[in-house]
Amino acid sequence: MFYMIYSEDVADSLSKRLETRPAHLARLEALKMQGRLLLAGPLPAIDSLEPGTAGFSGSLVVAEFDSLADAQAWADADPYLAAGVYRQSTVKPFKKVLP
């Protein structure tokens, strides 16, 4: 089943985000290589694809896991959480309807 992982950044997270990005992306790449990643990306803090120093307000990942507990464990092990980029992550089941 797919699960949505919505993570919210702390204030002024950009520098920590940039430092930790390679480790964060490596985990997403692993999900992709396993065919389990539906989508992933950051949430710009302003209405722009390139928010510059405004940074990001969080991230969204939709990926396949065996259970809610497995999805939560994956989210809890995110390098962004350990580095203090995220203040919290919410994990919920996701039912893909379209496209």
C-alpha positions as CSV (number, residue, x, y, z in Angstrom):
1,M,0.0,0.0,0.0
2,F,1.1,3.6,-0.6
3,Y,1.7,6.0,2.4
4,M,1.9,9.7,2.4
5,I,4.7,11.2,4.5
6,Y,4.2,14.9,5.1
7,S,7.1,16.5,6.9
8,E,7.2,20.1,8.2
9,D,10.5,22.1,8.5
10,V,11.6,24.1,11.5
11,A,12.1,27.8,10.9
12,D,15.3,28.7,9.0
13,S,16.0,25.1,8.0
14,L,17.7,25.9,4.7
15,S,21.3,25.5,5.7
16,K,20.7,22.3,7.6
17,R,18.6,21.0,4.7
18,L,21.5,21.7,2.2
19,E,24.0,20.0,4.5
20,T,21.9,16.9,4.9
21,R,20.4,16.7,1.4
22,P,22.7,14.0,0.0
23,A,21.8,11.5,2.7
24,H,18.1,12.3,2.4
25,L,18.2,11.9,-1.4
26,A,20.1,8.6,-1.1
27,R,17.2,7.0,0.8
28,L,14.7,8.3,-1.7
29,E,16.8,6.9,-4.5
30,A,16.8,3.5,-2.8
31,L,13.0,3.6,-2.8
32,K,13.0,4.6,-6.4
33,M,15.3,1.7,-7.4
34,Q,13.1,-0.7,-5.5
35,G,10.1,0.6,-7.6
36,R,8.3,1.8,-4.4
37,L,8.5,5.6,-4.8
38,L,5.5,7.3,-6.4
39,L,6.6,10.9,-5.8
40,A,8.8,13.0,-3.6
41,G,9.7,16.7,-3.4
42,P,10.1,19.7,-1.2
43,L,7.5,22.4,-0.5
44,P,8.8,25.8,-1.3
45,A,8.2,28.4,1.4
46,I,7.0,30.9,-1.2
47,D,5.1,30.6,-4.5
48,S,8.2,29.9,-6.6
49,L,9.9,26.7,-7.9
50,E,13.2,28.3,-6.8
51,P,12.5,29.9,-3.4
52,G,16.1,31.1,-2.8
53,T,16.8,32.1,0.7
54,A,13.1,31.7,1.7
55,G,13.9,27.9,1.6
56,F,11.3,25.3,2.1
57,S,8.4,24.6,4.5
58,G,8.5,20.9,4.3
59,S,8.5,17.8,2.1
60,L,6.0,15.3,0.7
61,V,6.9,11.7,-0.1
62,V,4.4,9.1,-1.3
63,A,5.8,5.6,-1.4
64,E,4.9,1.9,-1.0
65,F,5.5,0.1,2.3
66,D,4.2,-3.1,3.8
67,S,2.4,-1.4,6.6
68,L,1.8,1.9,8.4
69,A,4.3,0.9,11.0
70,D,7.0,0.4,8.3
71,A,6.2,3.7,6.7
72,Q,6.4,5.4,10.1
73,A,9.8,3.7,10.9
74,W,11.1,4.9,7.5
75,A,10.0,8.4,8.2
76,D,11.5,8.4,11.7
77,A,14.9,7.4,10.3
78,D,15.0,10.3,7.8
79,P,18.3,12.2,8.0
80,Y,16.4,15.5,7.8
81,L,14.7,14.6,11.1
82,A,17.9,13.6,12.8
83,A,19.6,16.8,11.6
84,G,16.8,19.0,12.9
85,V,15.4,20.1,9.5
86,Y,12.0,18.6,10.2
87,R,10.0,19.5,13.3
88,Q,7.5,16.7,12.7
89,S,6.4,14.1,10.1
90,T,2.8,12.8,9.6
91,V,2.4,9.4,8.0
92,K,-1.0,8.3,6.6
93,P,-2.3,5.6,4.2
94,F,-2.7,6.9,0.6
95,K,-5.0,5.6,-2.1
96,K,-3.9,6.5,-5.6
97,V,-6.9,7.1,-7.8
98,L,-5.7,9.4,-10.7
99,P,-3.9,9.3,-13.1
